[in-house]
């Protein structure tokens, strides 16, 4: 692979292919499942909702599409887009290619909150409503704690924030383990299912709960691309160019963490999306975050929907945890990416 900067034609080609992949993912997400429904019928039903033609789906097929597959598809698109762009912004703001959306304790905080609800230590919290709420609250508390420990708010720097995130994650994970030891084996199984991530419980309610967070936070992350390009030269150089580094870091981290917390609260922990998607995009279109972040949004959305399609079909009628599928795909892909980068450096 050439180390020369990508041409505008190459960037346009990658963008176009990514959009085609997204369309294919949407079609697969709606068409593939235990109930066989022809793709032409699904497309006809979709366009009939905007007044073109008429639907040939039966009432049962329409229910399957719009009440089961469609909310799962939309939630998968939102989750993939948010995790990918959050991973890209974290890698940019920390100048660390191994950064992911869970770097500052989002995963550990959400896991602790969800575990607290599932094992019902608090009494009366073991409900579908409380689990995502406590997961979201735990994730945000963890990030706030990391931000405070890592350098007193706006006076923090990237290195101390990363170290603080590691320490806070270790502390919260140990607390989660303690809670699990106090619970029944059934509760422990439910905790592990949640930790592995899944879109099986997706509904339009969960979609609308996370939708405003994801749209706002994704927009902020994408618009931060120019600032992240400036920050890539170093903090001192960025300040000399007039960039308010600490303020930008705060805004970007807040947006990435808030959006990630919202997604994690709805679908659990899904790994590798935030690491491998920005890396793949970086190899294809270069190192500018003005290109990496918007393409990562589309790429991440398509990737997660394809992964979810595999999760619910490979062992049908059983379903694999989505986090297992993304790890099975992501780990070897990440090894390949590292090998490619090593060759490019030589």
HELIX and SHEET records of a PDB file:
HELIX    1   1 UNK A    8  UNK A   31  1                                  24    
HELIX    2   2 UNK A   39  UNK A   48  1                                  10    
HELIX    3   3 UNK A   59  UNK A   63  1                                   5    
HELIX    4   4 UNK A   64  UNK A   69  3                                   6    
HELIX    5   5 UNK A   70  UNK A   94  1                                  25    
HELIX    6   6 UNK A  106  UNK A  118  1                                  13    
HELIX    7   7 UNK A  128  UNK A  149  1                                  22    
HELIX    8   8 UNK A  153  UNK A  155  5                                   3    
HELIX    9   9 UNK A  158  UNK A  181  1                                  24    
HELIX   10  10 UNK A  185  UNK A  196  1                                  12    
HELIX   11  11 UNK A  204  UNK A  223  1                                  20    
HELIX   12  12 UNK A  225  UNK A  231  1                                   7    
HELIX   13  13 UNK A  235  UNK A  240  1                                   6    
HELIX   14  14 UNK A  245  UNK A  267  1                                  23    
HELIX   15  15 UNK A  273  UNK A  285  1                                  13    
HELIX   16  16 UNK A  289  UNK A  313  1                                  25    
HELIX   17  17 UNK A  322  UNK A  345  1                                  24    
END                                                                             
